[in-house]
Amino acid sequence: MSIIVTPSGQACGATVTGIDLSHPLNGEQVAEIRAAWLDHHVLAFPGQGISDDDLERFTLSFGGFGHDPFFDPIEGRKHIAAIRRDADETSPLFAENWHSDWSFQEHPPAGTCLRGITIPPMGGDTLFSNQHAALDVMPSDMREKLEGKVAIHSAQMAYAPDGAYGEKDEGRSMAIRPDESARETQLHPLIRAHAETGRLGLFSCMGYIIGFEGMSQLEALPLLQELYAWQSREEFIYRHKWEADMLVMWDNRSVLHCATGGYEGHDRLLHRTTIAASG
């Protein structure tokens, strides 16, 4: 029996039913899920009472594990991180700015998997922005300014000791590990072909992109701000609402994402893996 894929009706995203992820996937199932993933960019699998073993096995069905440089893994695991916020936590919301996971790496992860464990009764939606769609309808004069640009990526603003999650970030339940290595830089084309589909899209955004090769900061900053405003327009966005026992996988090569709050006074816990880049 084939999986059932129900599009969200928004800019991207679909729900997948008709499959039990607590059991190993066969080759046909992996191919069906991958095809849906490449088509819709974000897949949600509701009603999946899976374990961490199941989460790891699912991740490995789509590639190796990605490297998570600034999170400590949960106890007893090497590749699972806890995305956690306690009910009484007052630190700034984690990951509330648009980004593509670990875009500052030489080989950023192809995808991310997130397993919902403790889900608040309200709030906590994740937003996704379709970066193929953002490029497809970009005004020609704006696209001309971006064509051929090579972006400089770095984690310094987030994970350096003086970054947002650095030494002054206190009272956070997540096991974030800032480090001087966050100041390193990596170059990626801003407009690039998807590694599997060949479709052109925008890759990452201001935050992890700190400038453009061959441009001064004075020149680059207004362009980055203009780009960021365009990438996060409402018409490109899918708003994902979480449920307990839901698994979500998204394509970091196709979408940006960001967290939202609105669940003050409630615990929230999800377990996360990344899917390594292919090739």
C-alpha positions in Angstrom: 0.0 0.0 0.0 1.4 3.4 -1.0 1.7 6.3 1.4 -1.0 9.0 1.3 0.4 12.5 0.7 -1.9 15.4 1.5 -0.5 18.9 0.5 -0.9 21.7 3.0 -2.4 24.1 0.5 0.2 26.6 1.6 3.6 27.5 -0.1 5.0 24.1 0.7 4.5 21.2 3.1 2.4 18.0 3.1 1.1 15.5 5.6 2.0 11.8 5.1 -0.2 9.0 6.3 -0.5 5.3 5.6 2.9 4.3 7.0 4.2 3.1 10.4 7.6 4.6 11.1 8.2 2.3 14.1 9.1 -0.4 11.6 12.0 -0.3 9.1 11.3 1.2 5.7 11.7 -0.9 2.6 13.3 0.5 -0.6 9.9 1.4 -2.2 8.8 3.3 0.9 12.0 5.3 1.1 11.7 6.2 -2.6 8.1 7.3 -2.1 8.9 9.4 0.9 11.9 10.9 -0.8 9.9 11.9 -3.9 7.3 13.5 -1.7 10.0 15.3 0.3 11.6 16.7 -2.8 8.2 17.8 -4.2 6.8 19.4 -1.0 10.1 20.2 0.9 8.5 19.7 4.3 6.7 16.4 5.4 4.7 15.8 8.6 4.0 12.3 9.8 1.3 12.5 12.4 0.4 9.7 14.9 3.9 8.1 15.0 4.6 6.7 18.4 8.3 6.2 17.6 11.4 5.9 19.8 14.8 7.5 19.5 16.0 4.2 17.8 13.2 4.6 15.2 14.2 8.3 14.7 17.8 7.4 14.0 16.8 4.5 11.7 14.5 6.8 9.8 17.2 9.4 9.4 19.7 6.9 8.1 17.2 5.8 5.5 17.8 9.2 3.8 21.5 9.6 4.3 24.1 9.6 7.0 23.9 11.7 10.1 24.9 15.3 9.8 27.4 16.9 12.1 25.8 19.2 14.8 28.7 21.4 16.0 27.1 23.5 18.8 24.7 21.2 20.5 25.5 18.5 23.0 23.6 15.3 22.2 21.1 13.8 24.6 22.5 11.2 27.1 23.4 7.9 25.4 23.2 9.2 21.9 25.7 10.8 19.5 23.3 12.2 16.9 20.1 13.3 18.7 19.8 16.8 20.2 17.0 17.9 22.4 15.1 21.1 21.3 13.8 21.9 24.7 12.2 24.8 26.5 11.0 24.5 30.1 7.7 26.0 31.3 9.4 28.6 33.5 12.2 29.5 31.1 12.7 33.2 30.4 15.6 33.2 28.0 15.0 34.5 24.5 13.3 32.0 22.2 15.7 29.6 20.4 15.9 29.8 16.6 13.3 32.5 16.2 15.2 34.0 13.2 14.9 32.6 9.7 17.8 30.2 8.8 18.8 27.0 7.0 20.4 24.6 9.5 24.2 24.8 9.7 24.5 26.6 6.3 28.0 27.7 7.5 29.4 24.2 7.1 31.3 23.1 4.0 28.7 20.5 3.4 25.5 21.6 5.2 22.9 19.0 6.1 20.5 18.0 3.4 17.6 17.8 5.8 16.5 17.9 9.4 14.2 15.5 11.3 12.2 16.6 14.4 10.2 14.3 16.6 7.5 15.9 18.7 7.5 14.6 22.3 6.1 17.2 24.7 3.9 19.6 22.7 2.2 22.6 24.4 -1.6 23.1 24.0 -1.0 26.4 22.1 1.8 28.2 20.2 5.1 26.7 19.2 4.4 26.6 15.4 7.4 26.3 13.1 7.4 28.5 10.0 8.9 27.4 6.7 9.7 29.6 3.7 9.9 28.0 0.2 13.1 29.4 -1.3 12.4 28.0 -4.8 9.2 30.0 -4.9 11.0 33.0 -3.5 13.4 33.0 -6.4 10.8 32.1 -9.1 8.8 35.3 -8.6 11.6 37.6 -7.5 11.5 40.9 -9.5 14.1 40.9 -12.3 15.9 44.0 -11.0 16.4 42.4 -7.6 17.5 39.1 -9.1 20.1 40.9 -11.3 21.7 42.3 -8.1 22.0 38.7 -6.6 22.9 36.7 -9.7 26.5 35.3 -9.3 26.8 36.4 -5.7 28.8 34.1 -3.4 27.7 34.4 0.2 30.0 34.3 3.2 28.4 32.1 5.9 29.4 32.0 9.6 27.9 31.0 12.9 29.6 33.8 14.8 26.5 35.9 15.5 24.8 32.9 17.2 27.4 30.5 18.6 30.6 32.4 19.2 31.3 33.1 22.9 30.0 36.7 22.4 27.1 35.6 20.2 23.4 35.3 20.9 23.8 31.9 22.5 27.2 32.6 24.0 28.5 33.3 27.5 25.9 35.9 28.4 23.0 33.5 27.4 21.8 32.3 30.8 18.9 30.1 32.1 18.5 28.1 28.9 17.4 24.5 29.2 18.9 23.5 25.8 22.4 22.1 25.8 24.0 24.7 23.5 27.8 24.7 23.3 29.2 28.0 22.0 32.8 27.9 20.7 35.4 30.1 19.0 35.2 27.9 15.9 31.9 29.7 15.2 33.9 32.5 13.8 35.1 30.4 10.8 33.6 31.2 7.4 32.4 29.2 4.5 31.4 30.3 0.9 28.3 29.1 -0.9 26.6 30.5 -4.0 23.5 32.5 -3.0 21.5 31.1 -6.0 22.2 27.5 -6.5 20.8 24.3 -8.0 19.3 21.8 -5.7 21.6 18.8 -5.4 18.9 16.2 -6.3 16.3 18.1 -8.4 18.5 20.7 -10.1 15.9 23.4 -9.4 17.3 26.8 -8.6 16.7 28.4 -5.3 18.0 30.8 -2.7 20.3 29.3 -0.1 20.2 30.6 3.5 19.8 34.2 4.6 21.0 37.0 6.9 22.1 35.6 10.2 24.3 32.8 8.9 25.1 34.9 5.8 27.4 37.8 7.0 28.3 39.3 3.7 29.2 38.6 0.0 32.5 37.8 -1.5 34.1 40.8 -3.0 31.7 43.3 -1.4 32.3 45.6 1.5 30.0 45.3 4.6 28.7 48.8 3.7 27.5 47.5 0.3 26.4 44.1 1.5 24.2 45.0 4.5 21.4 46.8 2.5 21.3 44.0 0.0 21.1 41.4 2.8 18.3 43.3 4.5 16.4 43.6 1.2 16.9 39.9 0.5 15.8 38.9 4.1 12.6 40.9 3.7 11.9 39.2 0.4 12.6 35.6 1.6 10.2 35.8 4.5 7.2 37.2 2.6 3.9 35.6 3.6 3.2 34.1 0.2 6.3 31.8 0.5 5.4 30.6 4.0 3.9 27.3 5.4 2.9 27.4 9.1 3.3 24.0 10.7 1.3 23.2 13.8 2.8 20.5 16.0 1.2 17.5 17.6 2.7 15.0 20.0 4.0 11.8 18.3 4.5 13.7 15.1 7.7 13.5 13.0 8.6 16.3 10.6 11.4 16.2 8.0 12.4 19.2 6.0 14.8 20.0 3.1 17.4 22.6 4.2 18.3 23.0 0.5 14.8 24.3 -0.3 13.4 26.0 2.7 14.3 28.4 5.5 12.6 27.9 8.9 12.1 29.7 12.2 10.5 29.0 15.6 7.6 30.8 17.2 6.6 31.2 20.8 3.2 31.7 22.4 3.4 28.7 24.8 4.7 30.4 28.0 4.1 28.3 31.1 4.3 25.0 29.2 7.2 22.6 28.6 8.1 21.8 25.0 10.5 19.0 23.9 11.4 17.7 20.5 14.3 15.4 19.5 16.3 16.4 16.4 18.6 14.7 13.9 20.2 16.0 10.7 20.5 14.2 7.4 24.0 14.6 5.9 24.5 16.1 2.5 24.7 13.5 -0.3 27.9 13.1 -2.3 
